Amino acid sequence: MKILLISPAVDADRRTNKGLMMPQLALYILEGLTPSEHEVTLIEEEAQEIDLEQECDLVGISCMTANAPRAYELSREFKKRGKTVVLGGVHPTLRPEEALQYADCVVLGEAEGVWEDLLLDFQNDQLKRKYHNPKPDLSKYVPKNFSRIVHGGFFNLIPIMTTRGCPYNCDFCCVTNLFGRKIRHVPIENVVRDITQSKAKKFMFLDDNIIGQPKYAKALFKAIKPLNIQWVGQASVSLLVKDRELLRLAAESGCKLLFFGLESVSEEQMNTMRKSFGEVEQLEKALREIKKMGILIHASMVFGFDSDTNKIFDDTVRFLVKNNVSTVSFNVLTPYPGTKVYDELKEDGRLITEDWKYYDHNTVVFQPKQMTPHDLQMGKVNARKRFYSLGSVLKRSFGNLQNPLVYFATNYGHMLQARVEEKRMKKLAAGLWQSTNAPK
């Protein structure tokens, strides 16, 4: 049987800056779960073209919310050609009935524990409409063909995942809908096996919080230290600095950069998020402790909370520059379906659109409480532009000399993307609001 696995782009006519692309793992896990007698072809549309006439028996498409419309478009086209289509990923998990309007079958949650059954059912002409295993066994090793993985970013990072699940359940996050609140682990020996078999030296851990359970994290860091690798990952600021041994072991194991979901520098908003510090001064001290260990900091900031006013943009940029934060993702609050934020905004009539292609972290899709959609959209765009200005990059460089190559390369990529975003958002967002008669 010939199986085609696809990760669609958000827009068939537009691609992400390759230097800023995140490496993916989902399709390669599916390939590894597929019995060897089947022939598998993988396509990441951000990097490859899709041939709708390609010969195959089964098409599997994995999507998030922003690229769900493109996934649905592809599903329609393949079904027109007589192909059986399976949809999976975050958005089909959150909206299975919607996804089933376009596909023959939907996989909810994780593929482990259901993919082999799905393939067998398909071969026996007994395909079910839904497949779901809420607690799949992660102890079984899943082989991955690392030579075929489309590497991400400037540094060809290989994706690795060690845990699933997140205990925080933030109002604006849908991770718990997909993986649950309990943290589950991949056996450390399997993580080491992935790293050694890849024959690579640079990795990105895709875990939502790689130090979510410190005991496991410490054992993992000790196990990978002899492998002499470099890695980046995502972690909780507060947990990392409270446990100095954990911070030291992370640095010794090859950690060069960590993603932190700081979200906001508004103390009012920080106090509502259980994973964050309650005071800006505490957060600044924590960031200094991390940088002392030679670890670069990538912060994720979110604009558009109900407590945010137009003042939040200046406050955020000032904080980030003052603390020599290495790189930042500036995001607009996105009310993903299945989250508390989405339910509240929908109930209040504040959603501007439910065209999922705009649910991309970058486009305002709701009416903010204390500013206009235009204020929020351009405030975010201009904050990114200011942070990645030449003056800001040079000023912050003095606090990032522990790894200057990575610092300047990533900042340069963001500088280029900030200019592209400014032009695109002025046109796109204005058209979106006008077409929906949303308040300006």
ZAMARGU-4260 file (C-alpha; in steps of 0.2 Angstrom, whole numbers, plus 5000, padded with zeros to 4 digits):
<rodrens>
0) 5000/5000/5000 | 5006/5017/4996 | 5003/5031/5009 | 5006/5049/5007 | 5008/5060/5023
5) 5007/5079/5021 | 5010/5094/5032 | 5001/5108/5023 | 5007/5126/5022 | 4995/5140/5028
10) 4994/5148/5011 | 4998/5138/4995 | 5005/5154/4987 | 5016/5160/5002 | 5030/5152/5012
15) 5038/5155/5029 | 5056/5162/5029 | 5066/5145/5029 | 5079/5152/5041 | 5065/5154/5054
20) 5056/5137/5051 | 5053/5126/5066 | 5058/5107/5063 | 5043/5095/5063 | 5042/5078/5069
25) 5024/5072/5068 | 5025/5065/5050 | 5041/5056/5054 | 5033/5047/5069 | 5019/5042/5058
30) 5031/5035/5046 | 5040/5025/5060 | 5024/5018/5066 | 5019/5011/5048 | 5023/4993/5045
35) 5038/4991/5033 | 5028/4982/5020 | 5020/4999/5016 | 5028/5013/5005 | 5027/5030/5013
40) 5030/5047/5005 | 5031/5063/5016 | 5028/5081/5010 | 5031/5097/5021 | 5022/5109/5009
45) 5033/5124/5017 | 5048/5116/5008 | 5040/5105/4995 | 5027/5105/4981 | 5012/5094/4982
50) 5007/5083/4967 | 4989/5080/4968 | 4990/5067/4954 | 5003/5057/4964 | 4999/5038/4965
55) 4994/5033/4982 | 4980/5023/4992 | 4979/5033/5008 | 4982/5051/5011 | 4986/5057/5029
60) 4986/5076/5033 | 4992/5083/5049 | 4987/5101/5053 | 4985/5115/5066 | 4972/5128/5066
65) 4980/5141/5054 | 4983/5128/5041 | 4967/5119/5043 | 4958/5128/5028 | 4973/5122/5017
70) 4971/5104/5024 | 4953/5105/5020 | 4956/5111/5002 | 4969/5097/4999 | 4957/5084/5007
75) 4943/5089/4994 | 4955/5088/4980 | 4962/5071/4984 | 4944/5064/4987 | 4939/5071/4970
80) 4953/5059/4964 | 4946/5044/4973 | 4958/5044/4987 | 4954/5040/5006 | 4959/5055/5017
85) 4963/5054/5036 | 4965/5071/5045 | 4974/5072/5062 | 4984/5085/5072 | 4978/5099/5084
90) 4964/5106/5075 | 4955/5090/5070 | 4957/5085/5088 | 4948/5101/5093 | 4935/5101/5079
95) 4933/5083/5074 | 4915/5085/5067 | 4921/5099/5057 | 4936/5089/5050 | 4925/5075/5046
100) 4915/5086/5033 | 4931/5085/5023 | 4939/5068/5027 | 4935/5050/5028 | 4942/5048/5045
105) 4949/5058/5059 | 4963/5054/5072 | 4960/5063/5089 | 4976/5066/5099 | 4991/5056/5097
110) 4994/5043/5083 | 5003/5030/5094 | 4991/5016/5098 | 4979/5020/5084 | 4989/5021/5068
115) 4993/5003/5065 | 4975/4999/5069 | 4969/5012/5056 | 4980/5005/5043 | 4974/4987/5046
120) 4955/4993/5046 | 4958/5002/5029 | 4966/4987/5021 | 4951/4977/5027 | 4938/4990/5021
125) 4933/4993/5039 | 4939/5011/5042 | 4931/5019/5056 | 4926/5038/5057 | 4936/5042/5072
130) 4952/5034/5081 | 4957/5040/5098 | 4969/5033/5112 | 4969/5045/5126 | 4984/5037/5135
135) 4996/5029/5122 | 5011/5020/5127 | 5026/5030/5124 | 5038/5017/5130 | 5039/5008/5113
140) 5053/5014/5102 | 5047/5022/5086 | 5061/5023/5072 | 5063/5039/5063 | 5072/5042/5046
145) 5082/5057/5052 | 5090/5058/5034 | 5073/5063/5027 | 5069/5076/5040 | 5067/5094/5034
150) 5079/5103/5045 | 5073/5119/5053 | 5081/5136/5054 | 5099/5142/5051 | 5107/5128/5061
155) 5099/5112/5054 | 5091/5107/5070 | 5085/5089/5072 | 5068/5088/5081 | 5067/5077/5097
160) 5052/5075/5109 | 5055/5068/5127 | 5038/5072/5136 | 5020/5075/5132 | 5007/5084/5142
165) 5007/5101/5152 | 5000/5104/5169 | 4997/5123/5168 | 4981/5123/5157 | 4983/5141/5152
170) 4967/5149/5146 | 4974/5153/5129 | 4983/5137/5126 | 4976/5121/5118 | 4991/5109/5122
175) 4981/5100/5136 | 4967/5097/5124 | 4979/5087/5113 | 4991/5079/5126 | 4982/5081/5143
180) 4988/5089/5159 | 4998/5074/5165 | 5016/5074/5160 | 5021/5057/5151 | 5039/5052/5147
185) 5048/5044/5132 | 5061/5032/5140 | 5078/5041/5141 | 5086/5026/5132 | 5075/5029/5118
190) 5079/5048/5117 | 5098/5043/5117 | 5095/5031/5103 | 5086/5044/5093 | 5101/5056/5096
195) 5114/5044/5092 | 5105/5036/5076 | 5103/5054/5069 | 5122/5056/5068 | 5118/5075/5071
200) 5125/5087/5084 | 5112/5100/5085 | 5094/5097/5091 | 5078/5105/5096 | 5068/5097/5110
205) 5050/5100/5105 | 5043/5097/5123 | 5031/5111/5129 | 5042/5111/5145 | 5057/5100/5145
210) 5060/5102/5164 | 5041/5099/5168 | 5047/5085/5180 | 5064/5089/5187 | 5069/5071/5191
215) 5067/5065/5174 | 5075/5081/5166 | 5090/5079/5177 | 5092/5060/5172 | 5090/5065/5154
220) 5103/5079/5155 | 5115/5067/5163 | 5112/5054/5150 | 5115/5066/5135 | 5130/5075/5142
225) 5142/5062/5135 | 5135/5064/5118 | 5143/5081/5116 | 5128/5089/5107 | 5121/5106/5107
230) 5102/5109/5110 | 5088/5121/5112 | 5071/5119/5120 | 5057/5126/5130 | 5056/5127/5149
235) 5048/5136/5164 | 5058/5151/5170 | 5053/5149/5188 | 5056/5131/5190 | 5073/5132/5181
240) 5080/5145/5193 | 5073/5138/5209 | 5083/5122/5205 | 5101/5127/5202 | 5106/5109/5200
245) 5094/5108/5186 | 5100/5124/5178 | 5118/5118/5179 | 5115/5101/5172 | 5105/5108/5157
250) 5120/5120/5153 | 5132/5105/5155 | 5122/5094/5143 | 5124/5106/5129 | 5109/5118/5131
255) 5113/5134/5121 | 5096/5142/5120 | 5079/5141/5129 | 5062/5146/5124 | 5052/5154/5138
260) 5034/5158/5138 | 5035/5175/5147 | 5019/5180/5139 | 5017/5197/5147 | 5027/5210/5158
265) 5011/5217/5165 | 5011/5212/5183 | 4992/5212/5183 | 4992/5199/5169 | 5007/5189/5177
270) 4997/5186/5193 | 4984/5177/5183 | 4996/5165/5175 | 5001/5151/5187 | 5017/5147/5178
275) 5024/5165/5179 | 5033/5176/5192 | 5021/5189/5200 | 5034/5203/5200 | 5044/5210/5186
280) 5060/5212/5197 | 5059/5193/5201 | 5058/5189/5183 | 5073/5200/5178 | 5083/5192/5192
285) 5079/5175/5185 | 5084/5179/5167 | 5101/5185/5173 | 5104/5169/5182 | 5100/5159/5166
290) 5111/5170/5156 | 5126/5168/5168 | 5126/5149/5163 | 5129/5154/5145 | 5111/5150/5139
295) 5103/5162/5127 | 5085/5167/5130 | 5071/5167/5117 | 5055/5174/5125 | 5038/5172/5119
300) 5027/5188/5122 | 5008/5189/5119 | 4998/5205/5116 | 4980/5207/5118 | 4975/5202/5135
305) 4960/5211/5142 | 4972/5220/5154 | 4983/5227/5140 | 4982/5245/5135 | 4992/5254/5122
310) 5006/5256/5135 | 5010/5237/5135 | 5020/5239/5118 | 5033/5251/5125 | 5034/5243/5142
315) 5037/5226/5134 | 5051/5232/5122 | 5059/5242/5136 | 5059/5226/5147 | 5066/5215/5134
320) 5080/5227/5128 | 5085/5231/5146 | 5087/5213/5150 | 5097/5209/5134 | 5084/5195/5129
325) 5092/5187/5114 | 5077/5184/5103 | 5058/5186/5105 | 5043/5180/5096 | 5029/5193/5097
330) 5012/5186/5096 | 4994/5192/5096 | 4983/5183/5108 | 4974/5170/5097 | 4958/5162/5104
335) 4960/5144/5098 | 4944/5134/5098 | 4943/5123/5113 | 4951/5136/5124 | 4943/5146/5138
340) 4948/5162/5129 | 4939/5157/5113 | 4923/5152/5123 | 4923/5169/5132 | 4926/5179/5117
345) 4913/5170/5106 | 4900/5172/5120 | 4904/5190/5121 | 4902/5193/5103 | 4920/5199/5101
350) 4926/5187/5088 | 4930/5196/5071 | 4931/5180/5061 | 4931/5161/5062 | 4941/5159/5046
355) 4954/5148/5054 | 4968/5154/5042 | 4969/5170/5052 | 4972/5161/5068 | 4991/5161/5066
360) 4998/5171/5081 | 5000/5186/5070 | 4983/5192/5065 | 4970/5200/5076 | 4954/5190/5075
365) 4945/5198/5090 | 4939/5215/5097 | 4952/5219/5111 | 4945/5226/5127 | 4955/5242/5129
370) 4961/5246/5111 | 4956/5244/5093 | 4960/5229/5082 | 4971/5241/5072 | 4980/5247/5088
375) 4984/5229/5093 | 4989/5224/5076 | 5001/5238/5072 | 5007/5239/5091 | 5013/5221/5089
380) 5021/5224/5072 | 5030/5240/5078 | 5036/5231/5094 | 5044/5218/5084 | 5051/5231/5072
385) 5059/5241/5086 | 5066/5226/5095 | 5075/5220/5079 | 5081/5237/5074 | 5100/5238/5071
390) 5102/5249/5086 | 5093/5236/5097 | 5102/5221/5090 | 5119/5230/5094 | 5114/5236/5111
395) 5108/5219/5116 | 5124/5210/5109 | 5134/5215/5124 | 5123/5204/5135 | 5124/5190/5122
400) 5143/5187/5119 | 5143/5170/5125 | 5137/5164/5108 | 5138/5178/5096 | 5136/5168/5080
405) 5119/5161/5085 | 5114/5178/5092 | 5118/5188/5076 | 5112/5175/5064 | 5095/5173/5072
410) 5093/5192/5075 | 5097/5195/5057 | 5083/5182/5051 | 5070/5191/5062 | 5075/5208/5056
415) 5071/5203/5038 | 5055/5194/5043 | 5050/5210/5053 | 5050/5220/5037 | 5040/5208/5027
420) 5027/5207/5041 | 5025/5225/5042 | 5020/5227/5024 | 5009/5211/5024 | 4999/5215/5040
425) 4995/5233/5035 | 4986/5226/5020 | 4979/5210/5027 | 4972/5215/5043 | 4964/5231/5037
430) 4955/5220/5023 | 4950/5207/5036 | 4942/5220/5048 | 4933/5229/5033 | 4926/5213/5026
435) 4918/5209/5043 | 4912/5226/5048 | 4922/5225/5064 | 4925/5240/5075 | 4940/5250/5070
</rodrens>
